Amino acid sequence: MGIWPKDKLLKHGPELPMVERIRRYQHNIREIRAAGCAVPTSAMIDSLDPTEIELWFADNAFRLHRLDNAIETLAGGPGGQYVR
């Protein structure tokens, strides 16, 4: 197993246009594979297909939205103790 290429990975956050997020994500997958590491499929999708990557981003955004709602509910609703 190789060494995780932390210094070569690019951020691909929601503030970027989707085309750029996909390009950076593909770059990261290639870097991880080139380093001899396995892509951690519990956290990432191991694909270079732009459609699959975009769906993965959408699924993650939906999952975060659901978690935020659940945490807000548990914290007592809007204005509760929860701060993201």
N, C-alpha and C positions, 0 to 999 in steps of 0.2 A: 504494500500500500504506500502511496506517495505522500508528499507533504502538501497539506491544504494550501492553495495559492492565494491566501488572504490579501496580499498586497497587489494582486493582479485583478481582483474582482471589482466590478463597477456597481455603483448604486443604481437601482431601477425602481425608484419610488413613484407614487401616484402623481407627483407634481410634474412629471415628464409626460410628453405626448406618447400615446400608446406605441407608435412606430419606434420611437427611441427606447422605450422600456423593453420592447421585444428584442431590439438589436443588442442592447446591453445584456439582457438575460441570455441570449444565444452566445454572446462572448463569454459570459461566466460559465456556461455549461462546457464550452470548448476548453476553457482554461482548467476547469476541474478535471475533465477527462485527460487533458494533456499532462497534468501533474500526476496522473496515475491513481487518482482518487475516485471513489464511487460518489455519484450524485446522491445526496441524502433524500431519498424519495418521500420520507416523512415530512420534509420541509420544502421540497422543490419537485417540479416535474422534470423528468429526465428526457427532454425532447428538444429538438431544434425547430419543430414545426410551428410557424407563427400562429396558426389557428389554435393549436393546443395550448400554447403559451398564453394567448389572450384569454382563453377560457379559464385557465388556471388562475390568472390575475382576477378575473371576474368572480370565480368561486371563492377566492381568498377574501375579496372585498365583501362579499355577501356574508361569509362566515364571521368576519370581524364586526360587521354591522349587527348580526344576531347576538354575538357575545357582548357587545357594548350595550345592547338593549337589555339583555339578561342581567348584566352587572348593575345597570342603572336601576332596574326593577328591584333587585336585591338590596341596593343601597338606599332605597326609599323613594325612587322616582326622580324626576328632574330636580336638580338642586340638592340632591343627596350628597353623601360624602365621597362619591366616586369622581375622580378626576383622571382623565386619560392623559 
